[in-house]
Amino acid sequence: MEDTNAKNDLLPEEEEQVQKKDKYVTFKSGQEFFGIKIQYVNEIIVFQEITEIPECENYIKGLINLRGKIIPVIDVRLRFGQEPIEYNDRTCIIVLNVNDTVVGLIVERIAEVVEISQKNIIPSPSIGKKDKAHHVFVNSIGKVGNSVKLLLDPDKLLNDDDIAVLEQMEKLSEEEGE
């Protein structure tokens, strides 16, 4: 006898992955909308006080304390080479887990969570990438209705030097917590 309820046999974690598969959190930066796969997103929090870290790249704004866990935060606008803006009540922090590194992305504002099926995703064109720094981080483009979202590769948001600095910060915060 064939099992017609195969979907119901998924483990809760597997079912959650199926539900998240084509979902993206979208946010605005400058004049464009970006998306990041929801599977990388731990949570979205309101902007909070940041402790600055000396001698870091300008886009690494510092550290936040999220329920006792110290998390480094990156300003997406600065990472994309855009002009900085004043943070306001719409500014949010998207907390991501990228390759077991938890990091916060400061974004102007969250737009929405959208579903973008694979058939509506195309590779990022190489034309014009030289004049737009943020295109280095874009791995594809998602069509949503009559608009497009630039879909980010979270691994590219952090370079190897950043990861080393962030891991060092994480170790320090763990040692302080002991």
C-alpha positions in Angstrom: 0.0 0.0 0.0 1.4 3.4 -1.0 1.6 6.1 1.6 -0.2 9.2 0.3 0.7 11.2 3.4 4.4 11.2 2.7 4.6 14.9 3.5 3.2 14.2 7.0 6.1 11.8 7.6 8.7 14.6 7.6 10.5 15.4 10.8 9.5 18.8 12.2 12.9 20.3 11.2 12.5 18.9 7.6 8.9 20.3 7.4 10.2 23.7 8.6 12.9 23.6 5.8 10.3 22.8 3.2 8.1 25.7 4.4 11.1 28.1 4.3 12.5 26.9 1.0 11.4 29.7 -1.3 10.9 32.5 1.3 13.0 35.6 1.5 13.1 38.5 4.0 13.3 41.7 1.9 14.6 45.0 3.0 15.3 48.4 1.5 18.8 49.9 1.2 19.1 53.1 -0.8 16.7 52.9 -3.8 16.8 49.1 -4.1 15.2 46.2 -2.4 17.2 43.2 -1.4 16.2 39.7 -0.2 17.9 37.1 1.9 16.8 33.5 2.3 14.7 33.2 5.4 16.6 30.0 6.4 19.6 32.3 7.4 17.4 34.6 9.5 17.3 33.9 13.2 15.1 36.9 14.0 14.5 40.6 13.3 14.9 43.0 16.2 14.5 46.7 16.7 17.6 48.8 16.5 19.5 49.0 19.8 22.6 50.5 21.3 25.8 49.4 19.7 29.2 49.2 21.4 31.8 50.3 18.9 34.9 48.3 18.2 38.1 50.3 17.4 40.2 49.5 14.3 37.5 47.5 12.4 36.2 48.1 8.9 33.8 51.0 8.9 30.8 48.8 8.0 31.4 46.7 11.2 29.5 49.0 13.5 30.2 47.1 16.7 28.5 44.7 19.1 25.1 44.3 20.6 23.9 42.3 23.6 21.0 40.2 22.6 19.6 38.4 25.6 23.1 37.9 27.0 24.7 36.8 23.7 27.2 39.3 22.2 26.6 39.7 18.4 28.6 41.8 16.0 26.6 44.1 13.7 27.3 45.2 10.1 25.7 48.3 8.5 24.4 47.0 5.1 24.5 50.5 3.5 28.2 50.9 4.4 29.0 47.3 3.3 27.4 48.1 -0.1 29.5 51.3 -0.4 26.4 53.6 0.0 26.2 56.8 1.9 25.5 56.4 5.6 22.2 57.5 6.9 20.9 58.5 10.3 19.3 55.5 12.1 15.6 56.0 13.0 12.6 54.1 14.3 12.4 52.1 11.1 16.0 50.9 11.3 16.1 47.2 12.2 18.7 44.5 12.8 18.3 41.2 10.9 20.1 38.5 13.0 21.6 35.9 10.7 23.4 32.7 11.1 26.0 32.3 8.3 28.2 29.3 8.5 27.8 29.1 12.3 28.6 32.8 12.7 25.8 34.9 14.2 25.9 38.4 12.9 23.4 41.3 12.8 22.7 43.3 9.6 21.6 46.9 10.2 19.0 47.7 7.5 17.0 50.9 6.7 13.7 49.1 6.9 12.2 45.7 6.5 9.9 45.4 3.5 8.2 42.0 3.7 8.6 38.3 3.6 8.0 37.1 0.1 7.9 33.7 -1.6 10.0 33.5 -4.8 9.8 30.2 -6.6 12.9 28.9 -8.4 11.4 29.6 -11.8 11.3 33.3 -10.9 14.9 33.5 -10.0 17.6 34.4 -12.6 21.4 34.7 -12.2 22.7 38.1 -11.5 23.8 39.8 -14.7 27.5 40.8 -14.9 26.8 44.0 -16.8 27.4 47.1 -14.7 28.8 45.4 -11.7 31.9 47.5 -11.6 30.0 50.7 -10.7 27.8 49.2 -8.0 29.7 47.8 -5.0 26.7 45.9 -3.6 26.4 43.7 -6.8 29.4 41.7 -5.4 27.0 40.4 -2.8 24.1 39.7 -5.1 24.0 36.1 -6.5 20.6 36.3 -8.3 17.5 38.4 -9.0 14.0 37.4 -7.9 11.0 38.5 -9.8 8.1 39.4 -7.5 5.0 40.6 -9.4 6.2 43.6 -11.4 9.2 44.3 -9.3 12.6 42.7 -8.7 14.5 41.9 -5.6 18.3 41.6 -5.5 19.0 38.3 -3.7 22.0 38.3 -1.5 24.6 35.6 -0.9 25.1 35.9 2.9 28.5 34.2 2.7 29.8 37.1 0.6 28.6 39.7 3.1 31.5 38.6 5.3 35.0 38.2 4.0 37.5 35.9 5.7 39.1 38.7 7.7 35.7 39.8 9.0 34.9 36.2 10.1 38.2 36.0 11.9 37.5 39.3 13.7 33.9 38.2 14.5 35.0 34.8 15.8 37.6 36.6 18.0 34.8 38.9 19.4 32.6 35.8 20.0 35.4 34.1 22.0 36.0 37.2 24.1 32.3 37.6 24.9 32.1 33.9 25.9 35.1 34.3 28.2 33.5 37.4 29.8 30.3 35.5 30.4 32.1 32.7 32.3 
